[in-house]
Amino acid sequence: MASGTFNRLEPSLPRRAYWDPAFFAHEQRSIFGAQWVYCGRSELLPAPGDFRVADIGGESVILVRGDEGRLHAHINFCKHRGSRLLCGEGSTRGAIRCPYHAWAYALDGCLISAPFVEVEQLAQESRHLISGAVEEWGGFIFVHLPPAQEALADALGPISQRLARYPLAELRAGAVREYDVRANWKVLLENYNECYHCAGVHPELCRVVPAFKDHGGANLDWERGIPHRDGATTFTFSGTTARAPFPGLDDDERTRHKGELIYPNFLLSLSADHVAAFEVQPLDVDRTRVICTFLFHPDAMAAPSFDPTDAVDFWDVVNRQDWRICEAVQAGMHSRYFHHGFYAPMEDASLDIRRYIATHLGENALREDPS
């Protein structure tokens, strides 16, 4: 299709999907509270007792490494009187102990002691924390609040096969950047899922990957990967790096860039020598935290000359360009005259979020007036 041929404009989600607190609360319950949600790298919790408290679907959840090496996810309240058990991140020795009355739970969530109370006399449901499902894929942690009715492998579908040659589980974090973006989480995902904006917003990126601006970013073959310009192989300002490609990649993966959007909150961008993993955390209807973790092969990180800044600095420029334009979109949609936007033909991938929202919230969520 020729550039500039707009013969099919599809309406976007309605204004209330980006600005209505009730819509946001519905998403928290029916999407983040009912789907597999990405929660960071497994390497951040290496030893028994290591924990991190995460917000998932509006619930405070304890992620903790158990004595047997497995990860557990517990809703963060004591079964006695409801006190929060842990906050932040750190390590707890042997048990999770309530700060209120010192009820103690094993790392797997079983109640092991309660001062002056016979544990065996308590009802069964009072003798275990409420726990969700935890699975790992490629060194990434995913949590599903109870009840989990779908295996992570089914949720990932063909993605794991498409990325099978990348040594994801072996990679380690070489740098982390966090961003607070004044925009709805769906604006960020829609922006990630199209390159119609790339020519105007990302000049540095398009110098490395000219295909991103060709015909408005139409007809990009993400399954095979997107080619860099001649002589370029990675996402840095020069398009080159001293780091070797990951072992086991095929010829395309050594010279092309791949990307995946794993709903609802995981963006994954893969170069031959590094991976950028984005954890999207909705904080409010118009505020989103993004944690970007840069992953490298341990052999590259062991080299005395290892320096991740060629990739990190490039990504930081591209990220900030994205967040600024997303904030401009969010601000513009606040107008009472805005009802919905439109997707141009080359933005077909962005329609996925409309289908995703309809699947999990119902077709009514696509209407401007839900009545």
C-alpha positions as CSV (number, residue, x, y, z in Angstrom):
1,M,0.0,0.0,0.0
2,A,1.4,3.4,-1.0
3,S,2.4,5.9,1.7
4,G,-0.4,8.4,2.5
5,T,-3.2,6.1,1.3
6,F,-5.7,6.3,4.1
7,N,-8.6,4.2,2.9
8,R,-9.5,2.7,6.2
9,L,-9.6,4.6,9.5
10,E,-10.6,2.6,12.6
11,P,-11.8,4.4,15.8
12,S,-9.5,4.1,18.8
13,L,-10.7,3.4,22.3
14,P,-13.0,6.1,23.7
15,R,-11.8,9.0,25.9
16,R,-13.1,7.4,29.1
17,A,-10.7,4.4,28.5
18,Y,-7.8,6.9,29.1
19,W,-9.3,9.3,31.7
20,D,-12.1,7.7,33.7
21,P,-11.0,6.4,37.1
22,A,-13.8,3.9,37.1
23,F,-12.6,2.4,33.8
24,F,-9.1,2.3,35.3
25,A,-10.4,0.5,38.4
26,H,-12.2,-2.0,36.2
27,E,-8.9,-2.7,34.3
28,Q,-7.1,-3.3,37.6
29,R,-9.6,-6.0,38.6
30,S,-10.4,-7.6,35.3
31,I,-7.0,-7.4,33.5
32,F,-4.1,-7.0,36.0
33,G,-6.0,-8.9,38.7
34,A,-6.9,-11.7,36.4
35,Q,-4.0,-12.3,33.9
36,W,-0.4,-13.2,34.0
37,V,1.5,-10.0,34.9
38,Y,5.3,-9.5,34.4
39,C,7.0,-8.7,37.7
40,G,10.8,-8.4,37.0
41,R,13.8,-10.6,36.7
42,S,14.3,-13.8,38.7
43,E,17.9,-12.9,39.4
44,L,16.7,-10.1,41.7
45,L,15.6,-12.8,44.2
46,P,18.5,-15.2,44.2
47,A,18.4,-16.7,47.7
48,P,15.8,-18.2,50.0
49,G,14.1,-15.4,51.9
50,D,14.8,-12.7,49.3
51,F,11.6,-10.8,48.7
52,R,10.0,-7.9,46.8
53,V,6.6,-6.4,47.3
54,A,4.8,-5.6,44.1
55,D,1.5,-3.9,43.3
56,I,-0.6,-6.2,41.0
57,G,-4.1,-5.2,40.0
58,G,-4.3,-2.9,43.1
59,E,-3.2,-5.7,45.4
60,S,0.0,-5.7,47.4
61,V,1.8,-9.0,46.7
62,I,4.9,-10.5,48.3
63,L,7.2,-12.2,45.9
64,V,9.6,-14.4,47.9
65,R,12.1,-17.1,47.1
66,G,11.3,-20.3,49.2
67,D,13.6,-22.6,51.0
68,E,13.3,-25.1,48.1
69,G,14.3,-22.4,45.6
70,R,10.8,-21.9,44.2
71,L,9.2,-18.4,44.0
72,H,6.0,-17.8,45.8
73,A,3.4,-14.9,45.6
74,H,1.3,-14.1,48.6
75,I,-1.3,-11.4,49.1
76,N,0.3,-9.0,51.6
77,F,-1.9,-9.3,54.7
78,C,-1.9,-11.4,57.9
79,K,-4.8,-13.8,58.2
80,H,-5.2,-12.7,61.9
81,R,-6.1,-9.1,61.8
82,G,-5.1,-8.0,58.3
83,S,-1.9,-6.2,58.9
84,R,0.5,-5.7,56.1
85,L,3.4,-8.1,56.5
86,L,6.3,-6.8,54.4
87,C,7.1,-3.7,52.4
88,G,9.8,-2.7,49.9
89,E,12.4,-5.4,49.2
90,G,15.0,-7.3,51.1
91,S,15.5,-10.6,52.8
92,T,13.6,-12.3,55.6
93,R,15.2,-15.1,57.6
94,G,13.2,-18.3,57.6
95,A,9.7,-16.9,58.0
96,I,7.4,-14.0,57.2
97,R,6.5,-12.5,60.6
98,C,3.6,-10.1,61.1
99,P,4.7,-6.9,62.8
100,Y,1.4,-6.6,64.8
101,H,1.0,-9.8,66.8
102,A,4.0,-11.8,65.5
103,W,2.1,-14.5,63.7
104,A,4.7,-16.2,61.6
105,Y,4.4,-17.9,58.1
106,A,6.8,-20.1,56.3
107,L,8.1,-18.8,53.0
108,D,5.5,-21.0,51.2
109,G,2.7,-19.2,53.1
110,C,1.9,-21.8,55.8
111,L,1.2,-20.5,59.3
112,I,3.9,-22.0,61.6
113,S,3.3,-20.1,64.9
114,A,0.9,-17.7,66.6
115,P,1.7,-16.6,70.1
116,F,-0.6,-18.1,72.7
117,V,-2.8,-19.6,70.0
118,E,-2.9,-23.3,69.0
119,V,-2.4,-23.3,65.3
120,E,-4.0,-26.7,64.9
121,Q,-7.3,-25.3,66.3
122,L,-7.6,-22.6,63.7
123,A,-9.8,-23.1,60.6
124,Q,-7.9,-24.4,57.6
125,E,-8.4,-21.2,55.6
126,S,-6.7,-19.2,58.5
127,R,-3.6,-21.3,58.4
128,H,-2.2,-20.2,55.0
129,L,-1.7,-16.9,53.3
130,I,-3.7,-16.3,50.1
131,S,-1.3,-17.2,47.3
132,G,-1.2,-16.6,43.6
133,A,0.6,-18.5,40.8
134,V,4.2,-17.8,39.9
135,E,6.0,-19.0,36.8
136,E,9.2,-18.1,35.1
137,W,10.1,-17.9,31.5
138,G,13.5,-16.8,30.2
139,G,14.5,-15.5,33.6
140,F,11.4,-13.3,33.7
141,I,8.9,-13.6,36.6
142,F,5.1,-13.7,35.9
143,V,2.4,-13.6,38.6
144,H,-1.2,-14.5,38.3
145,L,-3.5,-13.6,41.2
146,P,-5.8,-16.4,42.3
147,P,-7.4,-18.2,40.7
148,A,-5.1,-18.9,37.8
149,Q,-7.0,-20.7,35.1
150,E,-4.4,-20.5,32.3
151,A,-0.8,-21.7,32.2
152,L,1.8,-19.1,31.4
153,A,2.9,-21.1,28.3
154,D,-0.6,-20.8,26.9
155,A,-0.6,-17.0,27.6
156,L,2.7,-16.6,25.8
157,G,1.6,-18.6,22.8
158,P,4.1,-18.6,19.9
159,I,6.3,-15.9,21.5
160,S,8.5,-18.3,23.3
161,Q,9.1,-20.2,20.1
162,R,9.9,-17.0,18.2
163,L,12.5,-16.1,20.7
164,A,13.9,-19.6,21.4
165,R,17.4,-18.9,20.2
166,Y,17.9,-15.9,22.5
167,P,19.6,-17.0,25.7
168,L,17.1,-15.0,27.9
169,A,17.5,-17.0,31.1
170,E,21.3,-16.7,31.0
171,L,21.3,-12.9,30.6
172,R,21.9,-10.5,33.5
173,A,21.0,-6.9,34.2
174,G,23.8,-4.5,33.3
175,A,21.7,-1.4,34.0
176,V,18.2,-0.3,35.0
177,R,16.4,3.0,34.2
178,E,13.1,4.0,35.8
179,Y,10.6,6.5,34.4
180,D,7.5,8.1,35.7
181,V,5.2,8.9,32.7
182,R,2.2,11.2,33.0
183,A,0.1,9.0,30.7
184,N,-2.3,6.1,30.8
185,W,-0.6,2.7,30.5
186,K,-2.5,1.9,27.3
187,V,-1.1,5.0,25.5
188,L,2.4,3.6,26.1
189,L,1.4,0.2,24.7
190,E,-0.2,1.7,21.7
191,N,2.8,3.8,21.0
192,Y,5.1,0.8,21.3
193,N,3.0,-1.2,18.9
194,E,3.3,1.1,15.9
195,C,6.1,3.0,14.0
196,Y,3.9,5.6,12.3
197,H,5.4,8.1,14.8
198,C,9.0,7.0,14.4
199,A,10.0,9.4,11.5
200,G,8.9,12.5,13.4
201,V,9.7,11.4,17.0
202,H,12.8,9.2,16.7
203,P,15.4,10.7,14.3
204,E,18.3,8.8,16.0
205,L,16.5,5.5,15.9
206,C,15.6,5.9,12.2
207,R,19.2,6.6,11.3
208,V,20.0,3.1,12.7
209,V,16.8,1.5,11.4
210,P,15.6,3.3,8.3
211,A,12.8,0.8,7.8
212,F,11.0,2.4,10.8
213,K,10.2,5.5,8.7
214,D,9.6,3.8,5.3
215,H,6.0,4.3,4.3
216,G,5.1,5.4,7.8
217,G,6.5,2.2,9.3
218,A,4.1,0.0,7.3
219,N,4.8,-3.7,6.4
220,L,7.4,-4.3,9.1
221,D,8.2,-8.0,9.4
222,W,8.5,-8.4,13.2
223,E,8.6,-12.2,13.1
224,R,11.7,-12.2,11.0
225,G,13.0,-9.0,12.6
226,I,13.6,-5.5,11.3
227,P,16.8,-4.8,9.4
228,H,19.3,-2.2,10.5
229,R,21.0,0.1,7.9
230,D,24.0,-1.4,6.2
231,G,26.8,-2.0,8.6
232,A,24.6,-1.6,11.7
233,T,23.7,-4.6,14.0
234,T,22.3,-3.1,17.2
235,F,20.6,-0.3,19.0
236,T,23.4,2.2,19.7
237,F,24.0,5.7,18.3
238,S,26.6,4.2,15.8
239,G,24.6,1.0,15.3
240,T,27.6,-1.0,16.3
241,T,29.2,-2.3,19.5
242,A,32.2,-4.2,20.7
243,R,30.0,-6.8,22.3
244,A,29.7,-10.1,20.5
245,P,26.3,-11.3,19.4
246,F,24.5,-13.8,21.7
247,P,25.6,-17.4,20.9
248,G,23.1,-19.4,19.0
249,L,21.3,-16.7,17.0
250,D,20.6,-17.2,13.4
251,D,21.8,-14.9,10.6
252,D,18.7,-12.7,10.7
253,E,18.9,-12.3,14.5
254,R,22.5,-11.2,14.3
255,T,21.6,-8.3,12.0
256,R,17.9,-7.5,12.7
257,H,15.9,-6.2,15.7
258,K,13.0,-8.1,17.2
259,G,10.2,-6.8,19.5
260,E,7.4,-8.4,21.4
261,L,4.4,-6.9,23.3
262,I,3.2,-9.4,26.0
263,Y,-0.1,-8.1,27.4
264,P,-0.8,-6.5,29.7
265,N,2.5,-5.0,30.8
266,F,5.7,-6.4,29.2
267,L,7.6,-4.8,26.3
268,L,10.6,-6.7,25.0
269,S,13.1,-5.4,22.5
270,L,15.9,-7.7,21.4
271,S,19.1,-6.8,19.7
272,A,21.9,-9.2,18.8
273,D,24.0,-8.2,21.9
274,H,21.5,-6.9,24.5
275,V,17.8,-7.0,25.4
276,A,15.7,-4.1,26.8
277,A,12.9,-5.4,29.0
278,F,10.2,-2.9,30.0
279,E,7.9,-3.5,33.0
280,V,4.9,-1.2,32.7
281,Q,3.2,-0.5,36.1
282,P,-0.1,1.5,36.0
283,L,-0.1,3.8,39.0
284,D,-3.2,5.8,38.2
285,V,-5.5,6.6,35.2
286,D,-2.9,9.2,34.0
287,R,0.3,7.9,35.5
288,T,2.5,5.0,34.7
289,R,5.9,3.8,36.0
290,V,8.2,2.1,33.5
291,I,11.2,0.0,34.7
292,C,13.6,-0.6,31.8
293,T,16.1,-3.4,32.5
294,F,19.1,-3.8,30.1
295,L,20.2,-7.4,29.8
296,F,23.6,-8.6,28.6
297,H,25.4,-11.9,28.3
298,P,27.5,-12.8,31.4
299,D,30.6,-13.3,29.1
300,A,30.3,-9.8,27.9
301,M,29.8,-8.5,31.4
302,A,32.9,-10.3,32.6
303,A,35.1,-8.5,30.2
304,P,37.2,-5.7,31.8
305,S,36.1,-3.4,29.1
306,F,32.4,-4.0,29.6
307,D,30.5,-0.7,29.3
308,P,26.7,-0.8,28.7
309,T,26.3,2.9,28.2
310,D,26.4,2.7,24.4
311,A,23.1,0.9,24.5
312,V,21.7,2.4,27.7
313,D,22.3,6.0,26.6
314,F,20.7,5.4,23.2
315,W,17.7,3.7,24.7
316,D,17.3,6.6,27.2
317,V,17.0,9.1,24.4
318,V,14.5,7.0,22.5
319,N,12.5,6.3,25.7
320,R,12.3,9.9,26.7
321,Q,11.1,10.8,23.2
322,D,8.4,8.2,23.6
323,W,7.3,9.3,27.0
324,R,7.1,13.0,26.0
325,I,4.9,12.2,23.0
326,C,2.7,9.9,25.2
327,E,2.3,12.6,27.7
328,A,1.2,15.0,24.9
329,V,-1.3,12.4,23.8
330,Q,-2.7,12.0,27.3
331,A,-2.9,15.8,27.8
332,G,-4.7,16.3,24.5
333,M,-7.2,13.5,25.2
334,H,-8.2,15.4,28.4
335,S,-10.2,17.9,26.3
336,R,-14.0,17.6,26.7
337,Y,-14.2,17.8,22.9
338,F,-12.1,14.7,22.4
339,H,-14.3,11.6,22.0
340,H,-12.0,9.1,20.4
341,G,-9.1,9.0,17.9
342,F,-8.4,7.0,14.8
343,Y,-5.9,4.4,13.7
344,A,-4.4,4.8,10.3
345,P,-3.9,1.7,8.1
346,M,-0.3,1.3,9.1
347,E,-1.3,1.3,12.8
348,D,-3.1,-2.1,12.5
349,A,-1.0,-3.5,15.3
350,S,-2.4,-0.8,17.7
351,L,-5.9,-2.3,17.1
352,D,-4.7,-5.2,19.1
353,I,-5.2,-3.2,22.3
354,R,-8.8,-2.5,21.3
355,R,-9.4,-6.2,20.8
356,Y,-7.6,-7.0,24.0
357,I,-9.7,-4.6,26.1
358,A,-12.9,-5.9,24.5
359,T,-11.9,-9.5,25.3
360,H,-11.3,-8.8,28.9
361,L,-13.7,-5.9,29.7
362,G,-16.4,-6.6,27.1
363,E,-17.5,-4.9,23.9
364,N,-19.2,-2.2,26.0
365,A,-15.7,-0.9,26.9
366,L,-15.3,0.2,23.3
367,R,-18.3,2.5,23.3
368,E,-18.1,6.2,24.0
369,D,-21.4,6.0,25.9
370,P,-21.5,2.7,27.8
371,S,-25.2,3.0,28.5
